[in-house]
Amino acid sequence: MIIKDVEAICLRVPAIDAPCEWGDDAFLVKITTDTGIVGWGESDTSPLVAKAMVDAPESNLYCGGLKRLILGENPLEIQKLWDKMYWTSNYNGRRGLGIHAMSAIDIALWDIASQYYQVPIHILLGGKYRDKIRAYGTFIPADTPEESAKIAADLKKQGFTSLKFGGGVFGDDADLDEAIVKAVREELGEGFELQIDLASKWRTYGHSAYMMKRLEKYNLNWVEEPVLADDLDGYAKLSGITSAKISGGESLTTRYEFQEFLNRSKVDIVQPDITRCGGISEMRKIYDLAQLHGTKLIPHGFSTGILLSATVQFLAATESCDLMEYSQSNSPLFRKLVKNLIPFENGYVKVPDCIGLGVELDEELLEEYRMK
């Protein structure tokens, strides 16, 4: 079996020149083999830039697109192909978006391998530790505390026992930040598990420390990405400053960045995104690093059902990862692109014993939102 074609697909709901919210665009990779087996992968990244990374011709020994590197290769040699892509994209792909594009390809290769061997991905990864995974819902808050509280109330009624919010206006104004947290906490009740995500909007250690102390009375479970992932000293100084845990890492790639992050940041929770960090192959190595550091791994995941399926398969095959993110995006790319989206039920996501990722894509919707 060889790789016959690699197609990079860019999706976007808004017009090309209109604002785009998280979840409203997507980068997919479709790998076709000469036997007819097709694998799907994705990356939560900038779609057009990632497509260039896949489709680019060779520039020199260390600077080429990924597609040409794997055409004609055996898709079952997943680690070998990962290493080949990593080495040969030395100048343009060792961090950031180059690894994002590799992540999508890696996920598609695991999808193919599972179909070839006719066993679930979690079996290929070593076995299933759990039949279901507790899930927390993530939503983008509204512009007012009252509307944000209503969103939280609706999600609680759906069966969520844990919620997180971030994005939108959150992080822009200290008084509004507290007002939103206060309204959501009062709506959910004191014992309900609640997290906040700043997407690094608090920026500095000083402001982050001030806000964390100001918000401590609202009993937050964790505070996510108060500062940029580069600010390792800022993270380290924030660790333990209040009862809320500190989390971060969704913007990092490869075991090398995560090794430094874990060594220096002193975070309580590390949050690699399987579609950015290097795919399933690299996520395994990052998980091992987290275990060695005694750090909880709770992955980031806010995109399409392809990401959701890959994350569920990976988490099922880990001994200690028992919590996952479940997007509450209203984008059709999350709600409708994968017709058999893994459902959230009574606080949990069941682990499907499917072959491959098990995703059935809506081809009409795929064409409707394809960037041409």
C-alpha positions in Angstrom: 0.0 0.0 0.0 1.3 3.4 -0.9 0.2 7.0 -0.6 -1.4 8.1 -3.9 -2.6 11.6 -3.1 -2.5 14.2 -0.3 -5.2 16.9 -0.5 -5.1 20.0 1.6 -8.6 21.5 2.1 -9.3 24.9 3.5 -12.8 25.7 4.9 -14.2 29.0 6.0 -17.7 30.1 7.0 -17.4 33.9 6.9 -16.3 35.8 3.7 -12.6 35.9 3.2 -12.4 39.6 4.3 -14.8 39.3 7.2 -13.9 38.7 10.9 -13.5 35.0 11.8 -14.3 33.5 15.2 -12.8 30.4 16.7 -14.4 27.4 15.0 -15.5 29.2 11.8 -12.6 28.0 9.7 -10.7 24.7 9.4 -7.8 23.0 7.7 -8.3 19.4 6.7 -6.0 16.8 5.0 -7.3 13.9 3.0 -4.8 11.1 2.2 -5.8 8.6 -0.4 -4.0 5.3 -0.9 -3.7 3.1 -4.0 -5.9 0.5 -2.2 -8.8 2.9 -1.8 -8.3 3.5 1.9 -8.8 7.2 2.8 -7.6 8.9 5.9 -8.7 12.3 7.3 -6.8 14.7 9.5 -7.1 18.3 10.6 -5.2 21.1 12.2 -6.7 24.0 14.2 -4.5 26.6 12.5 -4.4 29.2 9.7 -5.8 27.1 6.8 -4.3 28.9 3.8 -0.8 29.0 5.3 -1.0 25.4 6.3 -2.1 24.4 2.8 1.1 26.2 1.5 3.1 24.1 3.9 1.7 20.9 2.4 1.7 21.9 -1.3 5.0 23.9 -1.5 7.7 22.5 -3.9 11.2 21.8 -2.7 13.2 25.0 -2.1 16.3 23.2 -0.8 17.4 20.2 1.1 15.9 21.6 4.4 13.0 23.6 3.0 10.1 21.8 1.2 6.4 21.1 1.2 5.2 18.0 3.0 3.1 16.4 0.2 6.0 15.6 -2.0 7.8 13.9 0.9 5.2 11.3 1.5 3.7 10.5 -1.9 4.6 6.9 -2.9 5.5 6.0 0.7 3.9 3.3 2.9 1.3 5.1 5.1 1.7 2.5 7.8 5.3 3.7 8.5 3.9 6.5 10.6 6.9 7.4 12.8 9.3 7.0 9.9 7.2 9.5 7.8 6.9 11.9 10.8 10.7 11.9 11.1 11.2 12.4 7.4 8.8 15.4 7.3 10.4 16.9 10.4 14.0 16.5 9.2 13.3 17.7 5.6 11.3 20.7 6.7 14.1 21.9 9.0 14.0 25.5 7.8 10.3 26.1 7.5 8.6 23.5 9.8 10.4 22.6 13.0 7.9 24.7 15.2 4.6 26.4 14.8 2.6 26.1 11.6 5.0 23.6 10.0 4.2 21.1 12.8 0.5 22.0 12.6 0.4 20.8 9.0 2.3 17.7 10.0 -0.2 17.0 12.8 -3.1 16.9 10.2 -1.1 14.4 8.1 -0.1 12.3 11.1 -3.8 12.0 12.2 -4.8 10.9 8.7 -2.1 8.2 8.7 -3.4 6.8 12.0 -6.9 6.8 10.5 -5.5 4.7 7.6 -3.6 2.3 9.8 -6.7 1.6 11.9 -8.7 0.8 8.7 -5.9 -1.4 7.4 -5.5 -3.4 10.5 -9.2 -3.3 11.3 -8.8 -2.4 14.9 -9.6 0.9 16.7 -6.9 3.5 17.0 -6.9 3.1 20.8 -5.9 -0.5 20.3 -3.0 0.5 18.1 -2.0 2.9 20.8 -1.8 0.1 23.4 -5.4 -0.5 24.6 -8.5 1.2 26.0 -8.3 2.3 29.6 -11.9 3.7 29.8 -15.2 3.4 28.0 -16.2 7.0 28.6 -14.4 10.3 29.2 -15.7 13.2 31.4 -16.1 16.3 29.2 -16.3 20.0 30.1 -18.0 22.4 27.8 -16.3 25.5 26.4 -18.1 28.6 25.3 -17.2 32.1 24.2 -18.9 34.5 26.6 -21.3 37.1 25.5 -20.6 40.8 25.8 -22.6 41.2 29.0 -22.5 39.3 32.3 -26.3 38.5 32.1 -26.1 36.9 28.6 -23.0 34.9 29.6 -24.8 33.6 32.7 -27.7 32.5 30.5 -25.3 30.5 28.2 -23.8 28.8 31.3 -27.3 28.0 32.6 -28.3 26.4 29.3 -25.2 24.2 29.2 -25.7 23.1 32.8 -29.2 21.9 31.8 -27.6 19.9 29.0 -25.8 17.8 31.6 -22.4 19.5 31.9 -20.8 19.3 35.3 -17.8 21.4 34.3 -17.6 24.5 32.1 -14.9 26.9 30.7 -15.3 30.2 28.9 -12.9 32.5 27.1 -12.4 34.6 24.0 -14.7 37.4 22.9 -14.5 40.4 25.2 -13.1 38.3 28.1 -9.7 39.6 29.2 -10.0 43.1 27.8 -11.3 44.9 30.9 -10.7 44.0 34.5 -14.1 45.1 35.8 -16.0 43.4 33.0 -13.9 40.2 33.6 -14.9 40.1 37.2 -18.5 40.9 36.4 -18.8 38.0 33.9 -17.1 35.5 36.3 -19.3 36.6 39.1 -22.5 36.3 37.1 -21.6 32.9 35.7 -20.5 31.6 39.2 -23.8 32.8 40.8 -25.8 31.1 38.0 -24.0 27.8 38.3 -23.7 27.6 42.1 -20.6 27.5 44.3 -19.8 23.8 43.9 -20.0 23.7 40.1 -16.6 23.2 38.4 -15.6 26.4 36.5 -12.6 27.4 34.5 -11.6 30.5 32.6 -9.4 30.9 29.5 -7.6 34.2 28.9 -5.9 33.3 25.6 -2.9 35.2 27.0 -4.9 38.5 27.1 -3.8 39.4 30.6 -0.3 39.5 29.0 1.9 40.3 32.0 2.7 38.5 35.3 1.8 41.6 37.3 -1.7 42.0 35.9 -2.3 38.3 35.9 -1.4 38.1 39.6 -3.7 41.0 40.4 -6.6 39.4 38.5 -6.1 35.9 39.9 -6.2 37.3 43.5 -9.2 39.5 42.6 -11.1 36.5 41.2 -10.0 33.9 43.9 -13.3 34.3 45.8 -15.2 32.8 42.8 -13.5 29.4 43.3 -12.1 28.8 39.8 -10.8 25.3 39.1 -8.1 26.6 36.7 -6.9 29.8 35.0 -5.8 29.0 31.4 -3.1 30.9 29.5 -3.0 34.1 31.5 0.2 35.0 29.7 2.0 33.9 26.5 3.5 30.4 26.5 6.9 32.1 26.0 6.7 33.7 29.4 8.0 30.8 31.4 9.0 32.9 34.3 5.6 34.5 34.4 3.9 31.1 34.6 6.3 29.9 37.3 5.6 33.0 39.5 1.9 32.5 39.0 2.0 28.9 40.1 0.4 28.6 43.6 -0.4 32.3 43.9 -4.0 31.4 44.5 -6.0 28.2 45.0 -6.8 28.1 41.2 -4.6 25.8 39.1 -2.6 27.2 36.2 -2.8 25.7 32.8 -1.4 26.3 29.3 0.4 24.9 26.3 -2.1 24.8 23.5 0.1 27.0 21.3 3.2 24.8 21.7 4.4 22.1 19.4 6.6 19.0 19.7 8.1 17.3 22.7 11.0 19.8 22.6 8.9 22.9 23.4 6.8 20.9 25.9 9.9 19.6 27.7 11.1 23.2 28.4 7.6 24.3 29.3 7.1 21.5 31.8 10.6 22.0 33.2 10.3 25.8 33.8 6.6 26.9 33.9 5.5 24.8 36.9 2.0 24.6 35.5 -0.5 22.3 37.1 -2.1 21.3 33.8 -0.6 21.0 30.4 -2.9 21.4 27.3 -1.4 20.2 24.0 -3.8 20.3 21.0 -3.5 17.0 19.1 -4.0 18.9 15.8 -1.1 21.3 16.5 1.5 19.6 18.7 2.5 17.0 16.1 -0.5 14.7 15.9 -1.2 11.5 17.7 2.5 10.4 17.3 3.9 13.4 19.1 1.0 13.6 21.6 2.1 10.2 23.0 5.6 11.6 23.7 4.2 14.8 25.3 1.9 12.6 27.5 5.0 10.7 28.7 6.8 13.9 29.6 3.7 15.1 31.5 3.7 11.8 33.5 7.4 12.2 34.3 6.7 15.7 35.6 3.6 14.7 37.6 1.6 17.2 35.5 -2.0 16.6 34.5 -2.6 16.5 30.7 -6.0 17.9 29.6 -5.9 18.5 25.9 -7.1 21.6 24.1 -9.7 20.9 21.5 -12.0 23.4 19.8 -12.5 22.7 16.1 -14.3 20.1 14.0 -15.5 16.5 14.7 -12.2 15.2 13.3 -10.3 16.8 16.1 -12.9 15.4 18.6 -12.6 11.9 17.3 -8.8 11.9 17.3 -8.7 13.3 20.8 -11.2 10.7 22.2 -9.2 7.8 20.7 -5.9 9.1 22.2 -7.3 9.8 25.6 -9.0 6.4 25.8 -5.5 4.9 25.5 -3.9 6.8 28.4 -3.9 5.7 32.0 -4.4 9.1 33.6 -6.2 11.4 31.2 -9.8 11.5 32.3 -11.1 14.9 31.2 -11.5 16.5 27.8 -12.8 19.6 26.2 -16.1 19.6 24.3 -16.6 22.6 22.0 -19.8 24.6 22.3 -19.2 26.4 19.0 -22.4 27.0 16.9 -20.3 26.9 13.7 -21.6 24.4 11.1 -18.0 23.2 10.8 -18.4 21.7 14.3 -22.1 21.0 14.4 -22.6 19.6 10.9 -19.3 18.8 9.0 -19.0 15.4 10.7 -22.5 13.9 10.3 -21.9 11.3 13.1 -20.3 13.7 15.6 -19.4 11.9 18.8 -22.2 13.0 21.2 -22.0 14.5 24.7 -24.3 12.6 27.1 -24.9 13.1 30.8 -21.5 14.6 31.5 -19.5 12.2 29.4 -18.3 11.3 25.9 -18.5 7.6 25.1 -15.4 6.1 23.5 -16.4 4.5 20.2 -14.8 1.2 19.2 -14.9 2.4 15.6 -12.4 1.5 12.8 -10.3 4.5 12.0 -11.6 7.9 13.2 -15.0 6.8 12.2 -16.0 10.2 10.8 -18.6 10.5 8.1 -18.2 13.9 6.4 -21.0 15.9 4.8 -19.6 16.3 1.3 -22.1 19.0 0.3 -21.2 21.1 3.4 -17.5 20.5 2.6 -17.9 22.0 -0.8 -20.1 24.8 0.4 -17.4 26.2 2.7 -14.4 25.2 0.8 -12.0 28.2 0.1 -11.4 28.2 -3.6 
